[in-house]
């Protein structure tokens, strides 16, 4: 049986669900905004406790990373991400989730060959290329923008 390109396109169109991009965009905006508000709440809490604002920002980031990893381990973050989409991936919580998810998934294979070998399977390229890009940008800045 041979299928032409136009027939194949029609079959794909029938089988593919319609995208609700406006609704998905609003959900991502709201859930991402809530995550950012929680981060701002941490900053205000830590400054209220007497920590300088610069250090409070660092502690807020650490708190969000911890909270994201904890919720990932409990299986809650994936449910939030199902509705929030990119709103949960863009903040630092998405990065923490990308590190914690493989750890949870591969822990049954053992600590060395499962958890240890697979923990950076998703975030590894981000770390690698982010570090390489920062070195290149730093060198460009050092030699040309001084």
C-alpha positions as CSV (number, residue, x, y, z in Angstrom):
1,X,0.0,0.0,0.0
2,X,1.4,3.3,-1.1
3,X,0.3,6.6,0.6
4,X,0.9,9.9,-1.0
5,X,2.2,12.9,1.0
6,X,-1.2,14.6,1.0
7,X,-2.9,11.4,2.2
8,X,-0.3,11.0,4.9
9,X,-0.8,14.6,6.0
10,X,-4.5,14.1,6.3
11,X,-4.0,10.9,8.4
12,X,-1.6,12.8,10.7
13,X,-4.0,15.7,11.1
14,X,-6.8,13.3,12.0
15,X,-4.7,11.4,14.5
16,X,-3.0,14.4,16.1
17,X,-4.9,16.2,18.9
18,X,-5.6,19.9,18.5
19,X,-3.3,22.2,20.3
20,X,-4.8,24.5,22.9
21,X,-1.9,26.9,22.7
22,X,-3.7,29.9,24.3
23,X,-4.8,27.8,27.3
24,X,-1.4,26.1,27.6
25,X,0.4,29.4,27.4
26,X,-1.8,30.9,30.1
27,X,-1.3,27.9,32.3
28,X,2.5,28.1,31.8
29,X,2.4,31.8,32.6
30,X,0.4,31.4,35.8
31,X,2.3,28.3,37.2
32,X,5.7,29.8,36.3
33,X,4.6,33.1,37.9
34,X,3.5,31.2,41.1
35,X,6.9,29.5,41.2
36,X,8.6,32.9,40.9
37,X,6.3,34.4,43.6
38,X,7.3,31.5,45.9
39,X,11.0,32.4,45.2
40,X,10.3,36.1,46.0
41,X,8.5,35.0,49.2
42,X,11.6,33.1,50.2
43,X,13.7,36.2,49.5
44,X,11.5,38.3,51.7
45,X,11.4,35.7,54.4
46,X,15.2,35.4,54.5
47,X,15.7,39.2,54.5
48,X,13.1,39.4,57.3
49,X,15.3,36.9,59.2
50,X,18.2,39.3,58.9
51,X,20.0,37.9,55.9
52,X,21.4,40.4,53.4
53,X,19.4,40.6,50.2
54,X,22.2,39.2,48.0
55,X,22.6,36.2,50.3
56,X,18.8,35.9,50.6
57,X,18.5,35.5,46.9
58,X,21.1,32.7,47.0
59,X,19.2,31.0,49.8
60,X,15.9,31.4,47.9
61,X,17.5,29.6,44.9
62,X,18.8,26.8,47.1
63,X,15.3,26.5,48.7
64,X,13.6,26.3,45.3
65,X,16.0,23.7,44.1
66,X,15.5,21.6,47.3
67,X,11.7,22.0,47.1
68,X,11.7,21.0,43.4
69,X,13.9,17.9,44.0
70,X,11.7,16.9,47.0
71,X,8.5,17.3,45.0
72,X,10.1,15.3,42.1
73,X,11.0,12.5,44.5
74,X,7.4,12.5,45.9
75,X,6.0,12.4,42.3
76,X,4.2,15.7,42.7
77,X,6.4,17.9,40.4
78,X,5.5,15.8,37.3
79,X,1.8,16.4,38.0
80,X,2.4,20.2,38.3
81,X,4.6,20.1,35.1
82,X,1.8,18.3,33.2
83,X,-0.3,21.4,33.5
84,X,2.4,24.0,33.7
85,X,4.5,23.0,30.8
86,X,7.3,25.4,30.1
87,X,6.2,27.4,33.2
88,X,7.8,24.7,35.3
89,X,10.8,24.1,33.1
90,X,12.1,27.7,32.7
91,X,12.7,28.5,36.4
92,X,15.6,26.9,38.3
93,X,13.1,24.4,39.6
94,X,12.9,22.8,36.1
95,X,16.7,22.3,36.2
96,X,16.5,20.6,39.6
97,X,13.7,18.4,38.3
98,X,15.8,17.4,35.3
99,X,18.5,16.2,37.7
100,X,16.2,14.5,40.2
101,X,13.9,12.7,37.7
102,X,16.5,10.3,36.3
103,X,17.8,9.6,39.9
104,X,14.3,8.5,40.9
105,X,13.7,6.6,37.6
106,X,17.0,4.6,37.7
107,X,17.4,4.1,41.5
108,X,16.2,0.5,41.1
109,X,19.3,-0.3,39.0
110,X,21.5,0.4,42.1
111,X,23.4,3.4,43.4
112,X,26.4,3.2,41.1
113,X,25.1,1.9,37.7
114,X,21.6,3.3,38.1
115,X,21.6,6.5,40.1
116,X,25.2,7.5,39.8
117,X,25.5,6.8,36.0
118,X,22.1,8.2,35.0
119,X,21.6,11.2,37.3
120,X,22.8,13.8,34.7
121,X,21.4,12.1,31.7
122,X,19.0,15.0,31.0
123,X,20.8,17.9,32.6
124,X,24.4,16.9,31.5
125,X,24.3,18.6,28.1
126,X,23.0,21.7,29.7
127,X,25.8,21.8,32.2
128,X,28.4,20.9,29.6
129,X,27.3,23.5,27.0
130,X,26.5,26.1,29.6
131,X,30.0,25.8,31.1
132,X,31.6,25.9,27.6
133,X,29.6,28.9,26.5
134,X,30.4,30.8,29.7
135,X,34.2,30.1,29.2
136,X,34.0,31.3,25.5
137,X,32.0,34.4,26.5
138,X,34.4,35.1,29.3
139,X,37.4,34.9,27.0
140,X,35.7,37.2,24.4
141,X,34.9,39.7,27.1
142,X,38.4,39.5,28.5
143,X,40.1,40.0,25.2
144,X,37.7,42.4,23.4
145,X,35.5,44.2,25.8
146,X,38.0,45.5,28.3
